[in-house]
């Protein structure tokens, strides 16, 4: 293994969002340096890519490095001259007691910034440029913000999990949720998330106590978050913690406050599967009257929350088309909002075309 050329390498950026180009840049720094310091800031913060989220992304993606996202309120505006950002960076490094030997960058600011730091710190900082033409990893944060679903393959798992659109499927017993989840996954050639509550119910011989419900919600969330790390362009979730909350009330007449909190979980789109199809008794379900009660409860909860939702009916192909059309409508609305705040994260319409 080649000995490191530098003691401490510095990589800076907004990381809004962190993408595989950034990963390649940091990896290059790691090959040349004994230690790597990754610093990020943004003023103003870009909607959807706040400091806490970026800290988490960097910490998970680079646990072996020193990663920090600064409070952007003290930083120069993003459109300030390079000299203002260079002076700010020098102040930050002095405050942190960090004296980099190398400034590793892909952007043109790398060389002048290294020269500025050399003068300001009284310590030689060597500029090291990596893939400035973006030929090795042709991706940019601007492109990701423009259409996240189209760019998911260019994101580390921690970032993909936060940006992939998630569709929660709700509905009373025998309304086709599981069938629709699988059909959406087939349509998008991706994974879906099965209903864990059913799995646990079967494993326990059809007997669930109240304490099981919170465990079911937590495991459902865990599996959903794992699937989101690899899903693209969207993730269909067969149920959500809201369903588990419903069963807490229907079977026990109360709900653990922690379960109530889990049920506030938000999704890009919530889909209520219609109950126009014939009720199929598989030996585990109640009856059509209970299904109607469930449907009414879901409609009331969704109306209260005010989150994007739709109801789908008809054949499975028709339901898939209705989900895609609803996502398309959300994307179009998102594009209109983005015209006023173009730096924000969007759903992106390219992979959700008009349904046939």
PyMOL commands that set and color helices and strands:
alter all, ss='L'
color gray80, all
select helices_A, chain A and resi 20-32+51-61+72-74+82-96+109-121+141-146+148-154+157-163+177-188+196-203+210-228+241-252+257-262+288-305+316-338
alter helices_A, ss='H'
color red, helices_A
select strands_A, chain A and resi 6-13+33-40+66-69+102-105+126-129+165-170+192-193+234-238+269-273+309-312
alter strands_A, ss='S'
color yellow, strands_A
deselect
rebuild
show_as cartoon
